[in-house]
Amino acid sequence: MRTSSYYSIERRKYHEKNSLFFFMLGTLFLCACNNNSPQKDNNIIQTNSTSYIAMDQNLYKNGLLYTDNVYGSDCVCFLDYQTMQGVPICNKPNCTHMNASCVAFQCVGSTTNPFIHFIYNNQLYWFESAYEIVQDDEDSTHTIPKIQSIMHQADLETGTVTDVASIDNLFTDGNQAIRIEDTLYLICSYSLHQMQDGTWRYNSRSQEQYLYAINLESFETQNLGLVNDSPYVENSAIENGNSYGTNFTEVILDGVYDGKVYVHYRYMENKEDMLAYVEAMNEEEVNDADFPWVFEEKYYDPETKELSTCEMPYAVLTCEDCYCYENESDGYTALSPDGSEIQLSSQPYAVVNQRYWMYGGTCYEVENNRTDQLIEKYRNGTMLAYENGKYIIRYFDEDGNTAYDSVSEQNLFVQ
């Protein structure tokens, strides 16, 4: 399971005009044309072959996307690794980035309903879902929901927005997505529950949840199968009078390991255990280990086109060369595709530059079999990438604001 409570946004000083954005677009374009990476030469923002996309992780070869509200409203910005400067993803001169005429504003969504967004081949993509309750044509005494989810595309150079794909009867309200080459994988949810009095309640990322694939060249969509298919899933939903709630019903996209897409969900087999868990949550901080959660890991293989149950314990971290899970010795086992294993004493949240990074400011280096500690400035940070011989880290500065740094190894660790 990918665990992160890091949803803060960066506070930086920006130039008030968009001239910097156009300068950076030109700079990035030239950098792309002289880059030896296998990506297409005309990419302003260079994508990796595989990307894990989340609200707090949206990484590219030459930078990252993040959300900021420096202009008075949330907008999406691109932080260039070379200059370590960020600007809104917007091509409009003198734009205020505060209304729907700005794509950097459009693709954010809201605090309560954020939109997953990403860049591929110079195009910015995001999803938006809406629904209405209508009368059932076959039974006028009943109502049914009508759900539609749209995938929007905005050209980074012209700003032109086009609707390129749609998914009916499901919400694209998940917090993660995965891209492997030209295919995007995401979780689509039904997310609606009809109460006993006939009214409907929306709870994001609940009810039946399916793994979907979207081809980013043809924009064909494909339902790859229901993920949370255990009959015990319904124990997570509690209806009490006019209120309705769900508890940890979200299917989590873990990541890509050995070319396969991994997902997991959890449930309790006994409804009484779930009620006890909810009661404990209302009274005090809850330790999940004290309750009988069942975690079920699945994976989708693009080669066989099958969604299968994984026999290994569910993953606390997955990346192309690592499947990490909690072992019976209260430690963690990192498994590689070649069958080799590494035993870790703490849970890692990322693997960057052959190092396993742990919360609290330590990392384990595989090659030298040693654990290093970050200097105090970066111990509350999250390691994101290693590019051009430097580490890209997100951390809290002295004022408690989110900041990004590009740091050499000599300046990162306690010597």
RALINWO-V320567 format. One record per residue. N is the residue number from 1. RES is the residue in one small letter. PSI is psi in whole degrees, -180 to 180 (none if undefined). D_CENTER is the distance of its C-alpha to the mean C-alpha in Angstrom with 1 decimal. Layout:
[[N;RES;PSI;D_CENTER] [N;RES;PSI;D_CENTER]]
This chain:
[[1;m;132;11.9] [2;r;110;9.2] [3;t;124;10.8] [4;s;128;10.3] [5;s;20;12.0] [6;y;94;11.5] [7;y;16;10.9] [8;s;163;14.1] [9;i;154;14.8] [10;e;141;17.3] [11;r;113;20.9] [12;r;166;23.0] [13;k;129;26.2] [14;y;158;26.0] [15;h;140;28.9] [16;e;-19;29.7] [17;k;160;30.2] [18;n;6;28.0] [19;s;-33;30.4] [20;l;-36;28.2] [21;f;-45;25.4] [22;f;-36;27.9] [23;f;-43;29.1] [24;m;-37;25.8] [25;l;-43;25.2] [26;g;-42;28.6] [27;t;-46;27.9] [28;l;-37;24.6] [29;f;-44;26.5] [30;l;-40;29.3] [31;c;-41;27.1] [32;a;-38;25.4] [33;c;-23;29.0] [34;n;10;30.1] [35;n;140;27.2] [36;n;8;28.0] [37;s;159;24.5] [38;p;-2;24.4] [39;q;160;22.3] [40;k;141;24.4] [41;d;-24;26.6] [42;n;11;26.0] [43;n;120;22.4] [44;i;-47;22.1] [45;i;118;18.6] [46;q;124;18.5] [47;t;150;15.7] [48;n;164;15.5] [49;s;-32;16.4] [50;t;135;13.2] [51;s;135;9.7] [52;y;123;6.4] [53;i;124;4.1] [54;a;172;1.6] [55;m;-30;5.0] [56;d;14;6.6] [57;q;108;6.1] [58;n;79;7.4] [59;l;149;10.4] [60;y;172;13.6] [61;k;-38;17.0] [62;n;14;18.7] [63;g;-167;16.3] [64;l;157;12.9] [65;l;143;11.8] [66;y;166;11.7] [67;t;134;13.2] [68;d;160;16.8] [69;n;36;19.7] [70;v;-25;22.6] [71;y;6;24.4] [72;g;-8;24.5] [73;s;158;21.5] [74;d;135;17.7] [75;c;156;17.1] [76;v;133;14.7] [77;c;157;16.3] [78;f;126;16.4] [79;l;117;17.5] [80;d;125;19.9] [81;y;-30;20.3] [82;q;-43;24.0] [83;t;-17;25.0] [84;m;35;22.2] [85;q;146;22.6] [86;g;143;20.2] [87;v;153;21.1] [88;p;146;19.7] [89;i;83;18.8] [90;c;139;22.1] [91;n;8;25.3] [92;k;123;27.7] [93;p;139;30.3] [94;n;26;30.8] [95;c;141;27.8] [96;t;-11;27.0] [97;h;38;23.3] [98;m;9;24.1] [99;n;176;24.5] [100;a;-6;23.3] [101;s;-9;25.4] [102;c;124;22.8] [103;v;-29;19.8] [104;a;-28;18.0] [105;f;-44;18.7] [106;q;-43;18.2] [107;c;-1;14.6] [108;v;-42;13.4] [109;g;-139;14.7] [110;s;173;15.8] [111;t;-40;15.1] [112;t;-21;15.5] [113;n;70;13.8] [114;p;149;11.1] [115;f;133;10.4] [116;i;131;7.4] [117;h;152;9.3] [118;f;169;10.1] [119;i;137;13.4] [120;y;126;15.5] [121;n;52;19.3] [122;n;14;19.9] [123;q;138;18.4] [124;l;131;15.7] [125;y;147;14.0] [126;w;164;12.6] [127;f;149;13.1] [128;e;131;15.6] [129;s;148;17.2] [130;a;157;20.7] [131;y;160;23.3] [132;e;153;27.0] [133;i;122;29.4] [134;v;165;32.3] [135;q;137;35.5] [136;d;123;35.7] [137;d;-29;38.0] [138;e;-18;39.4] [139;d;102;40.0] [140;s;-12;40.6] [141;t;-4;40.5] [142;h;156;36.8] [143;t;155;33.6] [144;i;152;30.5] [145;p;144;27.1] [146;k;109;26.4] [147;i;138;22.7] [148;q;132;21.4] [149;s;132;18.0] [150;i;138;18.3] [151;m;118;16.4] [152;h;150;17.7] [153;q;132;18.5] [154;a;128;20.0] [155;d;127;22.1] [156;l;-27;21.5] [157;e;-36;25.3] [158;t;-22;26.7] [159;g;2;24.2] [160;t;130;25.2] [161;v;132;22.8] [162;t;143;23.1] [163;d;120;21.8] [164;v;-19;21.2] [165;a;156;20.0] [166;s;151;20.2] [167;i;121;19.5] [168;d;146;22.2] [169;n;13;22.4] [170;l;153;18.7] [171;f;141;15.9] [172;t;62;12.6] [173;d;17;11.3] [174;g;162;8.2] [175;n;1;5.1] [176;q;161;3.1] [177;a;160;5.6] [178;i;134;7.9] [179;r;126;10.9] [180;i;110;14.2] [181;e;-118;16.9] [182;d;19;17.5] [183;t;130;15.7] [184;l;136;12.3] [185;y;136;11.2] [186;l;165;9.6] [187;i;129;10.9] [188;c;135;13.7] [189;s;151;15.6] [190;y;-47;19.2] [191;s;8;18.6] [192;l;143;22.3] [193;h;133;25.2] [194;q;123;28.8] [195;m;170;30.8] [196;q;-28;34.4] [197;d;4;35.8] [198;g;-12;34.1] [199;t;165;31.6] [200;w;144;27.8] [201;r;135;25.0] [202;y;124;21.3] [203;n;113;18.8] [204;s;146;15.2] [205;r;52;13.5] [206;s;-179;16.9] [207;q;-153;19.9] [208;e;135;19.6] [209;q;129;16.2] [210;y;147;16.3] [211;l;124;14.5] [212;y;153;15.0] [213;a;139;15.5] [214;i;123;16.3] [215;n;124;18.5] [216;l;3;17.9] [217;e;-47;21.6] [218;s;-19;23.3] [219;f;26;20.6] [220;e;140;21.7] [221;t;149;19.6] [222;q;129;20.1] [223;n;115;19.6] [224;l;-7;19.2] [225;g;157;20.1] [226;l;130;19.7] [227;v;-56;17.6] [228;n;72;18.8] [229;d;6;22.4] [230;s;138;24.1] [231;p;-16;26.9] [232;y;-8;26.1] [233;v;-35;22.8] [234;e;-17;25.1] [235;n;-19;26.2] [236;s;-13;23.0] [237;a;133;24.2] [238;i;120;27.0] [239;e;128;29.3] [240;n;101;31.9] [241;g;-121;34.2] [242;n;1;32.3] [243;s;152;29.1] [244;y;133;26.3] [245;g;155;23.3] [246;t;151;20.8] [247;n;109;19.7] [248;f;48;16.5] [249;t;-4;16.5] [250;e;133;12.8] [251;v;129;12.1] [252;i;128;9.3] [253;l;110;7.9] [254;d;-42;9.1] [255;g;-165;9.4] [256;v;129;12.5] [257;y;125;15.9] [258;d;38;19.2] [259;g;3;18.0] [260;k;149;16.8] [261;v;123;13.5] [262;y;139;13.3] [263;v;159;12.3] [264;h;161;14.1] [265;y;171;15.5] [266;r;162;18.3] [267;y;170;21.5] [268;m;139;25.0] [269;e;-19;28.1] [270;n;125;30.3] [271;k;-35;30.0] [272;e;-36;32.1] [273;d;-39;29.7] [274;m;-41;26.9] [275;l;-39;29.4] [276;a;-37;30.3] [277;y;-45;26.7] [278;v;-41;26.2] [279;e;-42;29.6] [280;a;-36;28.7] [281;m;-35;25.5] [282;n;-18;27.8] [283;e;-35;30.3] [284;e;176;28.6] [285;e;136;25.6] [286;v;138;24.8] [287;n;113;24.4] [288;d;-29;22.5] [289;a;-18;24.7] [290;d;-3;27.7] [291;f;151;26.7] [292;p;62;26.7] [293;w;140;23.1] [294;v;122;22.8] [295;f;130;19.6] [296;e;120;19.5] [297;e;138;17.5] [298;k;164;17.6] [299;y;149;17.1] [300;y;128;17.6] [301;d;111;20.0] [302;p;-23;20.1] [303;e;-49;23.7] [304;t;-14;25.1] [305;k;39;22.8] [306;e;141;22.8] [307;l;117;20.4] [308;s;158;21.9] [309;t;134;22.0] [310;c;135;21.4] [311;e;-15;24.4] [312;m;160;22.8] [313;p;155;21.4] [314;y;151;17.8] [315;a;134;15.6] [316;v;-16;14.5] [317;l;131;13.1] [318;t;138;13.0] [319;c;177;13.4] [320;e;-37;16.0] [321;d;17;18.9] [322;c;129;18.0] [323;y;107;17.6] [324;c;132;18.2] [325;y;159;19.5] [326;e;130;21.8] [327;n;179;25.4] [328;e;-7;28.5] [329;s;20;29.7] [330;d;21;27.1] [331;g;-161;25.5] [332;y;140;22.8] [333;t;124;23.4] [334;a;113;21.5] [335;l;137;22.5] [336;s;157;22.8] [337;p;-27;23.5] [338;d;1;27.1] [339;g;-9;27.6] [340;s;153;27.9] [341;e;148;26.6] [342;i;131;25.9] [343;q;130;26.5] [344;l;145;24.7] [345;s;-23;25.9] [346;s;159;22.7] [347;q;124;19.1] [348;p;151;17.1] [349;y;-12;13.5] [350;a;156;13.6] [351;v;114;16.3] [352;v;126;17.4] [353;n;49;20.8] [354;q;24;22.1] [355;r;142;21.4] [356;y;121;19.6] [357;w;132;18.2] [358;m;149;18.7] [359;y;146;18.3] [360;g;-5;21.7] [361;g;29;22.2] [362;t;162;23.4] [363;c;151;22.6] [364;y;124;24.4] [365;e;121;25.8] [366;v;-47;26.6] [367;e;-44;29.4] [368;n;3;31.5] [369;n;55;30.5] [370;r;157;30.1] [371;t;129;27.9] [372;d;154;27.6] [373;q;137;26.9] [374;l;154;25.4] [375;i;161;27.7] [376;e;-37;27.6] [377;k;-34;25.9] [378;y;7;22.7] [379;r;-21;22.7] [380;n;11;20.3] [381;g;177;17.8] [382;t;122;14.7] [383;m;131;15.5] [384;l;-46;13.2] [385;a;168;15.6] [386;y;110;19.2] [387;e;138;20.9] [388;n;38;24.6] [389;g;11;25.7] [390;k;153;23.7] [391;y;137;20.7] [392;i;118;18.1] [393;i;142;17.3] [394;r;135;16.0] [395;y;171;18.4] [396;f;131;20.4] [397;d;-174;23.7] [398;e;-25;27.1] [399;d;3;26.6] [400;g;8;23.3] [401;n;157;21.3] [402;t;135;18.3] [403;a;164;19.4] [404;y;142;18.6] [405;d;151;21.3] [406;s;116;22.3] [407;v;136;24.4] [408;s;160;26.9] [409;e;-36;27.2] [410;q;-31;30.6] [411;n;3;29.2] [412;l;-38;26.2] [413;f;154;28.0] [414;v;126;31.0] [415;q;none;33.9]]
